[in-house]
């Protein structure tokens, strides 16, 4: 029960890493607000102890602010919402760029602005931002928008950590490598369509680039998220926690 008594908000908790983290945090005793844009995904939480659900569009400032007023102060904010664009710079439109930056970076600006005042009033809090090893940590082919946006997340996290280190609120980023998720399935399908390779061949390519020899599991990311959410990490702020099976070595 490492998170007993804490209230945690997780965005994009409907599937993949977000869902694994929400479930793991609830098992550790937290009251978890699992949010997602898709209500049908949230319906899968019916009957799960310690989890409340709410449909939330993190692209809409008014909606985020209204939700913050509804639930009040929280102890942990886990910004998990994001999108992986496939393509190099010549395949990127202005609309592609704006959407990815809005969802991957500005959504965090929205949620942090909405929930930070409550944390400051309490004199404590933990904000966890989902970044990626594909960022300023490592360049990845056909990830120009994604890499730029996740590098921005790391910069945002470090700047906020510096601003609030003396006021009890910690900011850390999680930087995964390739993780088994619906998002990965979409990327594999996209690469398959672009290259003419089979889905199996493309999946094998993703596995082959992992020095550890396999793709990561959402539950492994969840254990790191629990640590950053817990009081065990009370001396940890401004970090970029790499969890990528050695991909960025």
N, C-alpha and C positions, 0 to 999 in steps of 0.2 A: 504493500500500500504506500508506495513512494510518493504518490501525488494526492494523498488523502487531504480533503478540505480545500483543494484548489478548484477554481472554475476556469475552464480552458475553452477557447474558441478555435476551431479548426476550419479553414476555408477549403473548398474543393474536397470535402470529406466523403463524397458520394462513392468514390472508387479508388483503386490504386493505393498510392502511398498515403493519401489523406485518410482514406477509410482505415487502413491498417493502423495508422497512428491514433485515430480517434478511438478505435476499439481497445488498443493497448493502453492508452491513457485512462480510459474508463475502468479497465481491469485493475489499474494501479490506484483506484479510489477517487479519481477526479470526477467532477461533474463536467461533462463535455457538451458544448454546443457544436454539433456537426452541421455545417452549412454547405450548400451547394446550389448551383443554378437549376439543377434538375430534381424536381420533387420525386420522380419515380425511383431515383437512386437512393434518396433519403428514406423512402418507404421501407427499405430493407432493414432499417434500424428498429423497426417496430418490436417492442418487447425487450429491447436490450437495456440492461440496467445502467443507470448513470448517464445515459445519452439523451439529449434533447435535440430536436432538429428544427431547421428554419431554412427556407429557400432564400438565397441571398445572391444578388448580382453585384459583384465587387467592382464592376465598371461604372456603377451609379453611386455618386457621392451621397446624394440625398437618401438613398436606400441604406447605405452603410451607416450614416449618421443616425437614422431612425432606429436601426437595429441596436446600435450602441445605447441609445436612450432607453430602449425597451428592456435590455437585460442588465444594464448598469455595469459596475466595475467587474473586471475579470483579473485573474492572476497571470494567465499565460495567453498569448496570441500566437497562433501558428499559421503563418501565411503560406498556404500550400498551393494556391491557385496559379496556374500557368499554362503555357502553350508552347509546343515545339514546332517551329517552322522548318520545313525541309526545302533547301535550295541555296544557291550562291547569290551574290549581290545582283547579278544580272537577271535573276528570277524573282527579285523582290520588288513589289509595288509599294507606293506610298501607303496604300491602305494596309498592306501586310505589315509594314514597319510600325505604323501607328497602332494597329491592333495588338501586336505582340508587346510593344513597349507599355501600352495601357494595361494589359492584363498581367504581364510579368513584373512590372515595376510600379506603375502608378497605382495599381490596386493596393499595394502595400502602403504607399503613401496615404491612401484613403483610410485604410483600417487602422494604421498606427495613429494618425491624427485623431481618429474617433475614440480610440480606447486608451491612448497614452495618458490623458488627463486623470482618468480613474486610477491608473497605476501610480502616478506621481502623488496623488492624494493619499494613497495607501503607503507610499514610501517604498514600494517594492513591485517587482513584476519581471516577467521574462517574455521577450519577443523573439520568435524563431522564424527566420525567413528562408524559404526554399530557394536556393541558388542552384549551382551545378558545377561539376568539374569542368564542363564545357563553358568556359568563361574566360577571365583573365588567368585562370590556372592552366588551362590547356586549350589550344585551338582544335576545333573539330571540323572536318569537311562538310560543306553544305549546311552550316549552322550559323550563318553570319548574323542574323537577327537574334537568334537564341543566345549565342555567345555574348553578343553586345548587351543584351538585356540582363543576362545573369551576372555579367561583370558589374553592371550598374547596381544590381541587388547587393553584391558584396560591398561596393562602395557606399551604398546607402546604409547598410548594416554597420559598417565601421564608423561612419560619421555620426550616426545616432548613438552608438556606444560611447563615443567620445563626449557627446553632448550631455549624456545622462548618467555617466558612470558614478558620479558622486551623489546621485539622487535615488539610487536603489533599483533602477530599471536596467536590465541587461538585454543586449541585442546580440544574437549569434545567427550565423548562416549555416545551413546544411548543404553540402556540395556532393550530391550523389554522382555515380557513374551510371552505367546502364542497369536499369532496374526493371524486373518483370512487372508489367502494368498494361492497362488498355492503351495508354499513350505509346508504349513501345510497340504494341501490335499495330497501331496506326502508322508509325514510322516505318516498320518493316514492310507493310503493305505499300506505302508510298514509294519506298526504294525499289521494291519489286516491280511496281508499275513503270517506274522511270528507267530501270536497267534491263527489264525483260528477264531477270533472274527469278527463280521460283521463291516462294515465301520461305521454304526450308533453307535454300541456299543463302538467302539474305540473313535469316536468323543465325545460321552458322557463321556468317561474317561478323555479326555483332558479338558472338561468343568468342570468336578467334582473337578479337582485339583486346580481350580481357586477360591480363597476365595470370590472374588467379584461376582462369579456366572455366568460368561460369558467369551467368548473369546474376545480379543481386536480387534479393527478395525484399518486398515492401516491409515485412516484419523486421528486417535488419535495420532499416531506416528508422522504424518506430522505436527501437531500443535507444538509438541516439537521441531521438526527439524527447523521450522520457527523461533521459539524463539532463538535457538542456532545460526542460520544464521544471525539473525538481530542484530542491534546495541543495542537492549534492553538487550542483554546478554554480554555486553562489559566488565563486571566485573567477568564473569564466564569462568574459564579455568581449565583444569585438572580434570574435574568431570566425574562421571559415573552416568548418569541420568537413574534411574530405573523407568520403566513404565510397570508394570507387573500385575496390578490388585491384588496386595497383595500376589502373588505367593511366593515371596522370604522372606516373614515375618517369 
